[in-house]
């Protein structure tokens, strides 16, 4: 049994008596945190300042933070269900700790929301997302319009799967050069109005509402993905089961994107490109010509090396101004 699975089992056993009497609400929010007590506090305050009308509970999984995150939750937000991991297990494994507990509870919640700690949730958002799934039985996942601090759309909140063709256009930079092209702009759907409600291949894991029954059918997040790509992979598997995934821009959240990974820039970059490789190998490599696979793998490596060079240059530039 893997270390994370052992931890989850021990947590479930230690909480068994509590879960027998604990009233499981309609909605469970799962927030993963790593060394960002400030962002986590802002996120939790936005939820509890004007809480949803639906019954809800918040679960925070802390991935072995060394800052004040755990004391913050225990003292300022005692109503939060807190899981303290003893290692930084990554996004998928960390979220799965809470998901396992929720799925094994005597009365599981009807809906589960994955939410980043670097988000701010306006009043009414959670109820609106739940209401959407309640009204559309064929929809398994819904995600809101996600805005960055400057008001721009976080383009990851509505995506197509990075098929070999889509990935190739993106690697060549054609998606950036021709964002309004239906062919080249397919990954982030940049040719569509951002206020258009539409079925998509994937929304973003920063704010993703799912039916609990969907998780039971499809399974948990794939822990091969340490950070990045796990939401795309989950969406791919969910679509294979016949569920629809909807981008619902009538509700919005704020996302301080990459704030949690800025201080860990180089490992984050490596995880990003490794996720790209893993997704392609898992879902497309077997049905893609060998030459195309080679080109895609090579393009990912080149982009990774370029990103690494930019990282080193930025660090050198920073030193030169000190």
N, C-alpha and C positions, 0 to 999 in steps of 0.2 A: 504493500500500500504506500502511495506517495506521501511525502511529508505533509503537503497541504491537505490531502484527504484525511490523514490521521488527525490533523488539527481540527478540521471540520467535524469529524466524528466525536472527538473529545468535547468540542464546544456543544454539540447537540446533546450529548449525554449529560453534561453539566447543567444544561438548561432544561432538561426533560421535565422536571416538576413545574418549572415556570411556564413552559409551553402548554402544559395540560390545562392551566387556568388562564393563560394569556389569550385575550380576545384578538383574533386575527382580523384586521380590518379589510376593507375592500381593496385598498391600494397600499402597496409596500414600495417605498423608495429606497434604492440601494445606491449609496454614495461611497466611492473608493477615495481614499486619501493617502497622500504620501508627502510629509514635510511641508504642508501648506496650511497651517492653522489659520492664517489670516483669510485665505480664500474660503476655507471650510466654514468659518464663522459667518462670513457674509452670505454664503449659500444657505446655511441653516436659518439665519435670521430672516432671509427673504421668504422662506417656507412658513416659518412660524409666525411672522408678523401678520400675515393674512392667510391663515391656513385654509385648505380646501374644505368644502362642505361634506364631501365624501369622507367616510372614516379612513384614516391613514396611519401609517407608522413609518418611521425613518430608521434605516439601518445604515450605520457607518462602518466600513471596513477600513481599518488603519493598517497600512502595509509597513509596519516597523518604523514609524516616523521617529526621528530623534529630536524633533522640536516639541512645542507645547500642544500638539494636536489632541493627544489622548486626555490630558488634564482638562483641556478646554471643553471637550465634549462632556466629560464626567461632571464638571462643575457648572457650566453654563447651559448645557442641554441634557439634563438627566433623563428626559423622556425618550432620548434616542437609544435604540438598541445598538450597542457597540461591540464589535468584534476586533480584538487586537491581535494581529498576526505577528509572528516572531521573525518574519523575513519579508523582504520586498519581493513578492511572488509575481508581480506584474498585474496588468489590468484584468485579463481573463481569469486567472487563478484567484485573484483577490475578490472579484465580484462573485465568483462561484461559491466562495465560502458562505456568503449570505444567501445566495440562491438555493444552495443545498438545504439550509435550515428552513427556509420558507417552503420549499417543496415537500419537506418531510414533516411539516407541522400538521397537527391534527386537522385544523381547518386552514388551508392555504388561502392567501389573498386571491382575489379574482384577477387582479392586474399587478404587474411589476414594472416599475420605472427605473431604468438605469439613468443615473444623473451624475455628471461630473461635479467635482468640488469647486471648479472654477466657473460655475454658472450662477446666475441670479434669476430667480423664478418670480415673475410678476403675479399678482393676485388673479385668480380665475384660470390660470393656465392648466393646472392639474385637473380641475373639474372638466374643462373643455376637452382635454385629451381623452379622459375616461368616457365622457359622454359620446365622443365620436366612435369609440369602439363599441359602446353599448348600442348605438344606432346602426352599426354596419357589421353584421355578423360574419361576413366573409373576409374582413380585415383582421389580420393578426398583429400588425405593428403599425403604430402611427408616430410621427415625429413632427415637432413644430418648426416654424421659421426660426432659425438661430442667427442672431446678430452679433457682430463683433463690437468692441467698444467704440469704434469710429462710425458705427451705424451700417457698415457694409455687411452683406450677407456672408455668413460662414458657408462657403460653397459645399462643404462636406455634408450639409444637412439634407441634400437631395442628390443622389448619385446613381449612375448606371454601373453595372459590374465591369471591371477592367478586363474585358475579353482581350485576346491577343490583338485584334484590330484596334480596339479602343486604347489599349495600353501603348501600342506602337505609335498612334497619333500623339498621345500624351508625351511619350518619351522624345519624340522629334520636336516637340514644342508647338505643334500645329494647333493644339487646343488653346494655347495662349495667344497665338497669332490670329486665329480665326474663331473667337469665342462665340460668334453668332451663327456659325456653321452647324447645321444639324448633324453633319458627319463628324467634324473635328471636335465639336463641343459637347459630345455625348456624355463624357464621364461626369462632369458637374452640371450638365443640362443648362449650360450658360446661354443657350439660344432661346430659353423659355423665360417668361415673365416670372419673377421671384414670388409674386403674389398669386400664382396659379396653383390651385389644389390639384395634385396629380398623383397617379400611382407611379412609384419609383422602384428601382431595384433595392435601394438601401437608404435609410436615414442614418444619422450619426449616433454613435454610442454615448455621446455627451448628453443626449436627452432622447431616450427611446422607450416608448411605452408598449409593453407586450401583454398579451393574455397569458396567464399562468399555464393554461392548457397547451399553448403553443410551445412553451419551454419544455413541458412534459413530453410532447411529441418529438420535438427536434433534438432535445438534449441541451446541455449547458454550453457555455462558451468554450471554444477550443483552446486549451492551455498551451498549445504549441506556439500561439501568438503571445509574445510577452507584452507588447504594447504596439498599438496600431493594427488594423486589419481584422481584428477579431469581430468587430461589428459587421463588416462586409461579409465575412465568412458565415456568421450567424444568419444574416439576411439571405445569403445564397441558399443555405440549408432550409430556411423557413419557406422560401419561394418554391423549393423542390417539393415541399409538402402541400403546395397548392394555396397557401395563404397570400393575401394581398398586403402590400406595404404602401402606406400613404404618407405623402408630405402634405401637412395641413398648416398653411401659412396664416390662417386666421388667428392663431395664437403664436406668441413669440417668447423667447428667452434670450438673455444676454450671456455670451460666452467669452471669457477672457482666455482665448485659445492659446495653447502652448505655455500658459503661465506656469503650469506644474512641471514642465520639462525643460524650461529655459536654463535652469542652473545645472542641468544634467544633459547639456546639448549634444555632446558627441555620442554617448550611449543611446540617446533618443534617436539620433540620425541613423545609427546602425540598426536599431530596432525597426525603424520605418522601412528601410530598404530590405531588411530580412523578411518583414511582413509581406512586401510585394513579391519576393521570390516564393515564399511559402504559399501564398494564395494562388499564384500561377501554377506552381507544381501540383498543388492539391486538386485544383478544379479544371485546369485547361491543358496541362503539359501532355497528358496521355492521348489527347485527341488533336494535338497540334503537330504539324510537321517539324522534324528535328531541326531543320535550318531556322525556322521561325522561333523555336524555343531558344536556340543559340543566340539569335539576334536579340530577343527579349532579355535573356539573362545578361548578355553583354551590355545592353543599354542600361539596365539597372545598375550594373557594376560601374559603368562610366559615370552615371549620375551620382552614385555614392562617392566615387573618388573626387568628383567635382565638388560635391558638398563638403567632403573632408578638407579639400584644399581651401575652400571659402572659410571654413571654420578656423583652420590654422592661420590664414591671412588676417582674419578678424581679431584673433588672439594676439598676433604679432603687432597689428595696428594699435590695439588697446595698450600694449606694453610700451609702444613708442611714445605715447602721449602721457605716460605716467612720470 
